[in-house]
Amino acid sequence: MTVSENRLSSPRGLGARLGLLTSAAAICLTVALGVSQPLHAQDANAVIAKVNGAEIRQSDLAVAEEELGPSLQQMDPATRRENLIAFLIDMKIVAKAAEAKKIGDTPDFKQKLAFARDRLLMDSLLATEGKAAVTDDAMKKVYEEATKQVAGEKEVRARHILVPTEEEAKAIKADLEKGADFAKLAKEKSKDPGAADGGDLGFFTKEQMVPEFSAVAFALEPGKISDPVKSQFGWHVIKVEEKRDRKPPDFEQVKGQIQNFVLRKAQADYVTKLRSEAKVERLDKPADAAAPAATPDAKAAPAAKTPAKK
């Protein structure tokens, strides 16, 4: 079975605190535009437009693409470039009009500007810390820890027939004892979505199935058929086809997931370190309630496991 990427997406909840910065302007433009690959020019910082004398340079275009690029991936390079330049031109015009109205002097604007600055500083530093942590050695270490968790774990390949009542399950078991073909009966009788495949569930580990199902499936010997088993889904008749030691995925197969895990863990650890060294005072809560929420646990290596079928 394929390896679940969900098991390598830790630490959860980090996005709220560590998510990469997207400015308000970028969010608005996402709806209207759509970019892709980095733009290139012969002069790395050539002037590409002027708005009432104010220059827009290639470096401005590069910053805009870095900020807005993910929202514009479906455009061809030429169209993407034109949209970004049009956005920068409009931004210059509107920003100038806002200055004329002294919007930049309002308390609300100053507060939002300070917030945006802090957030950009945070994202830039965390991106640097995360990138520095992603080394071949670090990724290999996470992979080795994850594969240790897999070592010795068993997998079972089984078929099952799912029906609403115990009476139906008993009737099916009786037919099987008389020599009926399991796969054929599954196609005819089972209410499970996998009935078309003869009830074949492929290989799975214990935790991937509801406990009642796993307990019986892992106790059966290959070729044996269970008595009716009740679960939250109904009544099952199970046939075990094969048992084997679980094989971990190849490193290259999960490299991208491991890279993301290492990056996020480094960012979480860095924030935890800085917070432990900071004096934080919460004036809106009693002292005993002001302790920071636990940082998502990124220490446990993500096990390379398949998605739960519960």
C-alpha positions in Angstrom: 0.0 0.0 0.0 1.1 3.5 -0.5 2.6 5.6 2.3 0.3 8.2 3.8 1.6 11.7 3.5 -0.6 12.7 6.5 1.8 10.9 8.8 4.6 13.1 7.8 2.8 16.4 8.0 3.6 17.2 11.7 3.7 19.4 13.6 0.0 20.2 13.3 -1.4 23.6 14.2 1.9 25.2 13.5 0.5 27.2 10.6 -1.5 29.5 12.9 1.7 30.7 14.5 4.3 30.0 11.9 2.4 30.2 8.6 4.2 32.0 5.8 3.2 35.6 5.5 0.7 36.6 2.9 0.0 40.3 2.8 -3.5 41.7 2.5 -2.8 43.0 -1.0 -1.6 39.5 -2.0 -4.8 37.9 -0.7 -6.9 40.4 -2.7 -5.0 39.8 -5.9 -5.2 36.0 -5.6 -8.9 36.3 -6.6 -8.2 38.2 -9.7 -5.0 36.9 -11.0 -3.5 33.6 -11.4 1.4 33.3 -11.7 3.9 30.5 -12.1 7.7 30.5 -12.7 10.1 33.3 -11.7 10.4 36.1 -14.2 13.7 36.9 -15.9 15.2 39.9 -17.6 18.6 40.7 -19.1 19.1 43.6 -16.6 18.4 42.2 -13.2 17.1 45.6 -12.0 16.0 47.4 -15.1 13.3 50.0 -15.0 10.2 48.4 -16.6 7.7 51.2 -16.1 7.2 54.7 -14.6 4.0 56.0 -12.9 4.0 59.7 -12.7 7.8 59.6 -12.6 8.0 56.8 -9.9 10.0 53.9 -11.2 8.9 50.2 -11.2 12.0 48.0 -11.5 12.6 44.4 -12.2 13.4 43.9 -8.5 9.9 45.1 -7.7 8.5 42.6 -10.2 10.5 39.8 -8.5 9.1 40.7 -5.1 5.6 40.8 -6.4 6.0 37.4 -8.0 7.5 35.9 -4.9 4.5 37.2 -2.9 1.8 36.4 -5.5 3.3 33.7 -7.6 1.4 30.7 -6.2 -1.9 32.3 -7.1 -0.8 32.8 -10.8 0.5 29.4 -11.7 -1.9 28.7 -14.6 -0.9 31.7 -16.7 1.7 31.6 -19.4 4.9 33.6 -18.6 4.0 36.5 -20.9 0.5 36.9 -19.5 1.7 36.5 -16.0 4.3 39.2 -16.5 1.7 41.6 -17.9 -0.7 41.0 -15.0 2.0 41.6 -12.4 3.2 44.8 -14.1 -0.5 46.0 -14.3 -0.9 45.2 -10.6 2.3 47.1 -9.7 1.1 50.1 -11.8 -2.3 50.1 -10.1 -0.7 49.8 -6.7 1.5 52.8 -7.3 -1.4 54.9 -8.5 -3.7 53.9 -5.6 -0.9 54.2 -3.0 -0.2 57.7 -4.2 -3.9 58.6 -3.9 -3.9 57.2 -0.4 -0.9 59.3 0.5 -2.7 62.4 -0.7 -5.6 61.6 1.6 -3.0 61.0 4.4 -4.3 57.5 5.1 -0.8 56.6 6.1 -1.1 58.9 9.1 -4.1 57.3 10.6 -3.7 55.2 13.7 -5.4 52.2 12.1 -3.0 52.2 9.2 0.0 52.6 11.4 -1.1 49.6 13.6 -1.6 47.4 10.5 1.7 48.5 9.1 3.5 47.6 12.3 1.8 44.2 12.4 2.7 43.5 8.7 6.3 44.4 9.4 6.5 42.1 12.4 4.9 39.3 10.5 7.3 39.7 7.6 10.3 39.8 9.9 9.0 36.6 11.6 8.4 34.8 8.4 11.7 35.8 6.9 13.7 34.6 10.0 11.7 31.3 10.3 12.2 30.6 6.6 16.0 31.0 7.1 16.0 28.8 10.2 13.9 26.2 8.6 16.0 26.1 5.4 19.2 25.8 7.3 17.9 22.8 9.2 17.0 20.8 6.1 20.2 18.8 5.5 20.7 15.4 4.1 21.8 14.1 7.5 18.8 15.5 9.3 16.4 14.0 6.8 18.1 10.6 6.9 17.9 10.6 10.7 14.2 11.3 10.6 13.8 8.5 8.0 15.8 6.0 10.1 13.7 6.8 13.2 10.5 6.4 11.2 11.6 3.1 9.7 12.4 1.8 13.2 8.8 2.3 14.1 7.8 0.1 11.2 10.3 -2.7 11.8 8.6 -5.8 13.0 5.2 -4.5 12.4 2.8 -7.0 10.7 0.5 -6.4 7.8 -2.5 -8.5 6.8 -4.2 -8.7 3.4 -7.8 -9.6 3.8 -11.2 -9.6 2.1 -14.5 -8.9 3.8 -18.2 -9.0 3.2 -20.2 -6.2 5.0 -23.9 -6.6 5.7 -26.4 -4.8 7.9 -27.5 -7.7 10.1 -26.1 -10.6 12.0 -28.6 -13.0 10.3 -27.3 -12.0 6.9 -23.7 -12.4 8.0 -24.5 -15.9 9.4 -26.2 -16.9 6.1 -23.1 -15.8 4.2 -20.8 -17.7 6.5 -22.9 -20.8 5.9 -22.7 -20.4 2.1 -18.9 -20.1 2.4 -18.7 -23.2 4.4 -20.6 -25.0 1.6 -17.9 -23.9 -0.8 -19.2 -20.6 -2.2 -16.6 -18.3 -3.7 -15.7 -15.5 -1.2 -15.0 -12.8 -3.9 -18.1 -13.6 -5.8 -20.3 -13.4 -2.7 -18.7 -10.1 -1.8 -19.6 -8.6 -5.2 -23.1 -9.9 -4.8 -23.9 -9.2 -1.1 -21.4 -6.8 0.4 -22.5 -3.2 1.2 -18.9 -2.0 1.4 -17.5 0.3 -1.4 -14.8 -2.3 -2.1 -17.4 -4.9 -3.0 -16.6 -4.5 -6.7 -13.1 -5.8 -6.0 -14.4 -8.9 -4.3 -14.1 -7.3 -0.9 -10.3 -7.0 -1.2 -8.9 -4.5 1.3 -5.3 -4.9 0.3 -2.6 -4.9 3.0 -3.2 -3.0 6.3 -1.8 -2.6 9.8 -3.8 -3.1 13.0 -4.4 0.6 13.7 -5.7 1.2 10.2 -8.9 -0.7 11.0 -11.5 -0.4 13.7 -10.4 -2.5 16.7 -13.1 -5.2 16.4 -12.1 -5.8 12.8 -8.3 -5.8 13.4 -8.5 -8.1 16.4 -10.1 -10.8 14.3 -8.2 -10.3 11.1 -4.8 -10.5 12.8 -5.8 -13.6 14.8 -6.9 -15.5 11.7 -4.4 -17.7 9.7 -4.2 -17.2 5.9 -7.0 -18.9 4.1 -9.3 -18.9 7.2 -12.7 -17.3 7.4 -14.1 -15.6 10.5 -17.4 -15.9 12.2 -19.6 -12.7 11.9 -17.9 -9.7 13.4 -19.8 -6.6 14.6 -18.4 -3.1 14.1 -19.8 0.4 13.9 -20.3 -0.2 10.2 -22.3 -3.4 10.4 -21.5 -7.1 10.4 -18.4 -8.4 8.7 -17.3 -11.8 7.5 -13.5 -11.7 7.0 -11.1 -13.9 5.0 -7.4 -13.5 5.5 -5.4 -13.9 2.3 -1.9 -13.2 3.4 0.3 -12.0 6.3 3.7 -10.3 6.0 6.2 -8.1 7.8 5.6 -4.5 6.9 8.1 -2.9 4.5 9.0 0.8 5.0 8.9 3.0 1.9 12.1 4.0 0.1 13.6 7.2 1.2 13.1 8.9 -2.1 9.4 8.0 -1.9 8.9 10.1 1.2 11.7 12.6 0.9 9.4 15.6 0.3 7.3 14.8 3.3 10.4 14.4 5.5 11.9 17.7 4.2 8.7 19.5 5.2 8.7 17.8 8.6 12.3 18.8 9.3 11.6 22.4 8.3 8.5 22.7 10.4 10.1 21.1 13.4 13.1 23.4 13.2 10.8 26.4 13.1 8.7 25.1 16.0 11.8 24.4 18.1 13.2 27.9 17.3 10.0 29.6 18.4 9.9 27.5 21.5 13.5 28.5 22.3 12.9 32.2 21.8 9.7 32.1 23.8 11.4 30.3 26.7 13.9 33.1 26.8 11.3 35.9 26.6 9.5 37.6 29.4 5.8 37.2 28.4 3.1 38.9 30.5 -0.6 38.3 29.8 -2.6 41.1 31.3 -5.9 39.7 30.2 -5.7 36.5 32.2 -4.7 35.3 35.7 -1.1 34.4 36.0 -1.8 30.6 36.2 -3.8 30.8 33.0 -1.3 32.8 31.0 1.1 29.9 30.3 1.6 29.5 26.5 -0.1 26.7 24.8 2.0 23.6 24.2 4.0 23.8 21.1 2.9 21.0 18.6 5.0 17.9 19.2 7.4 17.7 16.4 9.9 15.5 18.2 8.4 12.1 17.3 9.6 11.0 13.9 6.6 10.6 11.5 5.9 7.0 11.0 5.7 5.9 7.3 2.2 4.4 7.5 -0.8 4.1 5.3 -4.0 6.0 5.8 -6.4 4.7 8.4 -9.4 2.9 7.0 -11.5 3.3 10.1 
